[in-house]
């Protein structure tokens, strides 16, 4: 199955997100997905986990199949990258998922790049994750804006991308101790 078809199929299988997540806008030129989750941990602990995607990202949404190969350097110009181990037939490789454009510890991480199968299209995305103190814990808010040209309908892809981003953010929130709504 091609990467785009896999993403759409995966998005269809993801159960409704525990965190509030939605497609805010979508048209032929791009889309915006947004979500939020509240966690019990303070800002410093939340930031420390956020900048270590290998602790919460899904193996299924990596190029190597193992999130242990992911790293993120939380400074402007830093890379959210992944090593792709080689074998006896092919050498080691790597992929840049996103590039950090703003790192404000305990407050905001903004990265630009095209995740998953968006990488091979003339698209770019900006993912902004904001953290704010919330009753002794942290409110995590994310927005992923994607735009450009693609060889497929972006309006059909938006819900799948929303599901994949929400899956990663839900895993982060679960690891940090999600605040359950009553």
C-alpha positions as MATLAB code, in Angstrom:
seq = 'XXXXXXXXXXXXXXXXXXXXXXXXXXXXXXXXXXXXXXXXXXXXXXXXXXXXXXXXXXXXXXXXXXXXXXXXXXXXXXXXXXXXXXXXXXXXXXXXXXXXXXXXXXXXXXXXXXXXXXXXXXXXXXXXXXXXXXXXXXXXXXXXXXXXXXXXXXXXXXXXXXXXXXXXXXXXXXXXXXXXXX';
ca = [
       0.000    0.000    0.000;
       1.348    3.481   -0.867;
       2.162    5.841    2.055;
      -0.790    8.152    1.309;
      -3.240    5.262    1.192;
      -1.778    3.974    4.472;
      -2.285    7.372    6.126;
      -5.884    7.631    4.986;
      -6.581    4.047    6.076;
      -4.904    4.654    9.442;
      -6.931    7.805    9.958;
     -10.124    5.898    9.330;
      -9.172    3.296   11.955;
      -8.210    5.701   14.719;
     -10.875    5.864   17.369;
     -12.213    9.282   18.291;
      -9.473   11.149   20.085;
      -9.587   11.451   23.856;
      -8.276   14.970   23.576;
     -10.360   17.583   21.833;
      -9.163   17.514   18.212;
     -10.711   18.755   14.984;
     -10.189   19.989   11.443;
     -10.783   23.748   11.722;
     -10.483   24.555    8.016;
      -9.974   22.576    4.844;
      -9.972   23.400    1.141;
      -8.061   22.558   -2.031;
      -5.006   24.584   -0.953;
      -4.597   23.247    2.583;
      -6.030   22.617    6.002;
      -5.723   23.402    9.705;
      -6.059   20.824   12.468;
      -6.316   21.828   16.116;
      -6.462   20.063   19.422;
      -5.897   20.350   23.135;
      -5.377   18.190   26.185;
      -4.907   18.913   29.875;
      -2.296   17.020   31.870;
      -1.422   16.779   35.548;
       2.284   17.535   35.143;
       3.761   21.027   35.500;
       5.152   22.962   32.541;
       8.788   21.870   32.976;
       7.953   18.141   32.965;
       5.549   18.566   30.061;
       8.201   20.396   28.021;
      10.824   17.762   28.843;
       8.580   14.998   27.467;
       7.355   17.038   24.459;
      10.895   17.441   23.134;
      11.544   13.674   23.326;
       9.201   12.258   20.648;
      10.777    8.810   21.033;
       8.925    8.588   24.367;
       5.416    8.997   22.958;
       5.365    8.952   19.124;
       3.913    5.842   17.483;
       6.170    3.315   15.744;
       3.459    3.074   13.072;
       4.046    6.723   12.165;
       7.785    6.512   11.709;
       9.808    5.732    8.601;
      12.062    3.231   10.371;
       9.290    1.475   12.303;
      11.031    2.267   15.604;
      10.589    5.595   17.423;
      13.849    4.954   19.268;
      15.413    6.289   16.047;
      13.726    9.701   16.488;
      15.356   12.762   17.967;
      14.470   16.415   18.394;
      16.866   19.277   19.057;
      14.680   21.978   20.702;
      16.541   25.051   19.455;
      15.903   27.280   16.430;
      17.263   25.383   13.428;
      17.142   22.102   15.353;
      15.926   18.966   13.674;
      13.055   16.615   14.466;
      14.803   13.804   12.635;
      14.850   10.048   12.387;
      17.683    7.673   11.634;
      16.792    4.866    9.246;
      19.102    1.953    9.964;
      20.443    0.154    6.932;
      21.239   -3.476    6.421;
      23.616   -5.587    4.361;
      21.881   -4.432    1.152;
      21.475   -0.700    1.781;
      23.329    1.873    3.891;
      21.913    3.834    6.809;
      19.576    6.692    5.949;
      17.697    9.489    7.655;
      14.649   11.719    7.325;
      13.929   15.236    8.518;
      10.347   15.315    9.755;
      10.427   18.974   10.743;
      12.785   21.852   11.483;
      12.436   23.879   14.718;
      11.691   27.550   14.033;
      10.838   28.565   17.614;
      11.689   26.960   20.923;
      10.459   28.842   23.985;
      10.922   26.320   26.824;
       7.793   25.667   28.894;
       5.722   27.810   26.495;
       5.917   26.998   22.786;
       7.539   24.735   20.212;
       6.994   25.608   16.546;
       8.327   23.423   13.747;
       7.980   23.447    9.965;
       7.856   20.390    7.796;
       5.728   17.857    6.034;
       4.949   14.773    8.066;
       4.534   11.293    6.590;
       3.425   11.117    2.967;
       3.080   14.919    2.819;
       6.885   14.902    2.570;
       6.869   13.921   -1.110;
       4.437   16.655   -2.182;
       4.933   20.410   -2.658;
       3.425   20.999    0.770;
       4.694   22.431    3.969;
       3.227   22.387    7.406;
       3.737   24.404   10.553;
       3.122   22.603   13.837;
       2.817   24.823   16.886;
       2.493   23.242   20.314;
       1.714   25.684   23.104;
       1.918   24.975   26.820;
       0.232   26.975   29.544;
      -0.114   26.563   33.277;
      -3.533   25.102   33.987;
      -4.564   24.563   37.623;
      -1.134   23.250   38.597;
      -0.871   21.099   35.502;
      -0.462   22.019   31.848;
      -2.830   22.671   28.981;
      -1.301   21.457   25.706;
      -2.690   23.080   22.557;
      -1.570   22.204   19.031;
      -2.229   23.515   15.542;
      -0.878   21.982   12.342;
      -1.351   24.187    9.263;
      -0.614   22.542    5.916;
      -0.626   24.257    2.547;
       0.746   24.047   -0.962;
       0.229   21.785   -3.951;
      -0.488   18.068   -3.780;
      -1.409   15.384   -6.283;
      -4.393   14.427   -4.148;
      -7.382   16.118   -2.531;
      -6.251   17.828    0.669;
      -9.814   18.055    1.990;
      -9.979   14.244    2.031;
      -6.616   13.995    3.757;
      -7.272   16.540    6.533;
      -9.285   14.192    8.823;
      -6.605   11.494    8.575;
      -3.827   13.957    9.426;
      -5.930   15.248   12.324;
      -6.275   11.677   13.576;
      -2.549   10.980   13.328;
      -1.520   14.215   15.078;
      -4.167   13.636   17.758;
      -2.868   10.084   18.256;
       0.625   11.423   19.022;
      -0.659   14.189   21.306;
      -2.969   11.744   23.100;
      -0.023    9.444   23.725;
       1.931   12.406   25.109;
      -0.987   13.385   27.361;
      -1.447    9.807   28.568;
       2.262    9.506   29.455;
       2.070   12.795   31.372;
      -1.124   11.945   33.263;
      -4.147   13.258   31.431;
      -6.713   15.201   33.423;
      -9.978   13.366   32.833;
     -13.111   15.397   32.257;
     -15.898   14.660   34.697;
];
